[in-house]
Amino acid sequence: MVGTLLLGIVKMFYCWITAMFASYQDDVIAGLANKGYMVGPIDINGKVIHDTDPYSASIVMGIKVYRDQPIVIDDLYDDLISILTQIKAKFYSVIISEAAMATWSSANFTFPPTNETKRTPSPDTNLN
């Protein structure tokens, strides 16, 4: 019974967000901090963004989220989706896990190089 009550309630989770732009990183981290979470990189080298090609169609943010009191995974998920929605992020997936051992990759296809700044979101031109 105790195991059932504690399921999904721990002090640290690992999050992988596959998104279009690296520029989301600061807003996601600030949003989580504003909600009372402490955030750090998962990568052993201290990188939050895993990106192997400057023209990749995606990036992967790998972060660990923790705090002094227990975190309910559903609450963390709701907070993370809320932040991504508020910043109008374009994302492919959000994975939250208790497991630290993992590996990840961004998209296996790229966009051709252009004269534009790489992976900079275009402004919303729909004014209706």
C-alpha positions as CSV (number, residue, x, y, z in Angstrom):
1,M,0.0,0.0,0.0
2,V,2.8,2.4,0.8
3,G,4.4,1.8,-2.6
4,T,1.2,2.7,-4.3
5,L,0.8,5.9,-2.3
6,L,4.4,7.0,-3.2
7,L,4.1,6.1,-6.9
8,G,4.9,9.3,-9.0
9,I,6.0,11.3,-5.9
10,V,9.7,11.9,-5.8
11,K,12.1,14.8,-5.4
12,M,13.7,14.7,-8.8
13,F,12.6,14.0,-12.4
14,Y,14.4,14.0,-15.7
15,C,12.8,15.8,-18.7
16,W,13.5,15.6,-22.4
17,I,11.8,18.2,-24.6
18,T,12.1,17.8,-28.3
19,A,11.4,21.2,-29.8
20,M,12.1,23.3,-32.9
21,F,14.3,26.0,-31.4
22,A,17.1,26.3,-28.9
23,S,15.8,29.7,-28.0
24,Y,13.1,28.1,-25.8
25,Q,15.7,27.0,-23.3
26,D,15.9,30.1,-21.2
27,D,12.1,30.6,-21.0
28,V,11.5,26.9,-20.0
29,I,14.1,27.1,-17.3
30,A,12.9,30.5,-16.0
31,G,9.3,29.3,-16.1
32,L,10.1,26.2,-14.0
33,A,12.1,28.3,-11.5
34,N,9.2,30.6,-11.2
35,K,7.0,27.6,-10.3
36,G,9.4,26.7,-7.5
37,Y,11.5,24.0,-9.2
38,M,15.3,23.9,-9.4
39,V,16.6,23.0,-12.8
40,G,19.9,21.6,-14.0
41,P,21.3,19.9,-17.1
42,I,21.2,16.1,-17.5
43,D,24.3,16.1,-19.7
44,I,27.5,15.2,-17.9
45,N,29.2,18.2,-19.7
46,G,26.6,20.6,-18.4
47,K,24.8,21.1,-21.8
48,V,21.0,21.5,-21.7
49,I,20.6,21.5,-25.5
50,H,21.7,18.4,-27.4
51,D,22.1,19.4,-31.0
52,T,24.6,17.8,-33.4
53,D,23.8,19.8,-36.6
54,P,23.2,23.5,-36.9
55,Y,20.4,22.8,-39.5
56,S,18.7,20.1,-37.6
57,A,14.9,20.1,-37.7
58,S,14.8,19.9,-33.9
59,I,16.7,20.2,-30.6
60,V,16.5,18.2,-27.5
61,M,16.5,19.9,-24.1
62,G,17.7,17.5,-21.4
63,I,17.0,18.8,-17.9
64,K,16.7,17.5,-14.4
65,V,14.0,19.1,-12.2
66,Y,14.1,18.9,-8.5
67,R,13.1,20.5,-5.2
68,D,13.3,19.9,-1.5
69,Q,9.7,18.6,-1.3
70,P,8.1,15.7,-3.3
71,I,7.1,16.4,-6.8
72,V,4.0,14.8,-8.3
73,I,4.8,13.9,-11.9
74,D,1.4,15.0,-13.2
75,D,1.9,18.4,-11.6
76,L,5.3,18.7,-13.2
77,Y,3.9,17.7,-16.6
78,D,1.0,20.3,-16.3
79,D,3.5,23.0,-15.3
80,L,5.9,22.1,-18.2
81,I,3.1,22.0,-20.8
82,S,1.7,25.3,-19.4
83,I,5.1,27.0,-19.8
84,L,5.6,25.7,-23.4
85,T,2.1,26.9,-24.2
86,Q,2.7,30.3,-22.7
87,I,5.9,30.8,-24.8
88,K,4.1,29.5,-27.8
89,A,6.7,26.8,-28.3
90,K,6.6,24.4,-31.2
91,F,7.5,21.0,-29.8
92,Y,7.5,17.4,-30.9
93,S,7.5,15.6,-27.6
94,V,7.8,16.0,-23.8
95,I,9.1,13.0,-21.8
96,I,9.3,13.0,-18.0
97,S,10.9,10.2,-16.2
98,E,12.4,9.1,-12.8
99,A,15.2,7.3,-14.7
100,A,18.5,9.1,-15.0
101,M,20.2,6.6,-17.4
102,A,19.2,7.5,-21.0
103,T,20.5,8.7,-24.3
104,W,18.8,11.0,-26.8
105,S,19.1,12.5,-30.2
106,S,17.4,15.3,-32.2
107,A,15.9,14.8,-35.6
108,N,17.6,12.6,-38.2
109,F,16.9,15.1,-41.0
110,T,18.0,18.6,-41.6
111,F,16.8,21.8,-43.3
112,P,18.9,23.1,-46.1
113,P,21.1,26.1,-45.2
114,T,19.6,29.5,-46.0
115,N,20.6,33.1,-45.7
116,E,18.3,33.4,-42.6
117,T,19.5,32.8,-39.1
118,K,19.4,29.1,-38.3
119,R,16.2,27.9,-36.6
120,T,14.9,31.4,-35.7
121,P,11.2,31.3,-35.4
122,S,9.4,33.5,-38.0
123,P,7.0,36.1,-36.7
124,D,3.3,35.3,-36.7
125,T,1.9,36.9,-39.9
126,N,-1.7,35.9,-39.3
127,L,-3.1,39.1,-37.9
128,N,-6.8,38.0,-38.1
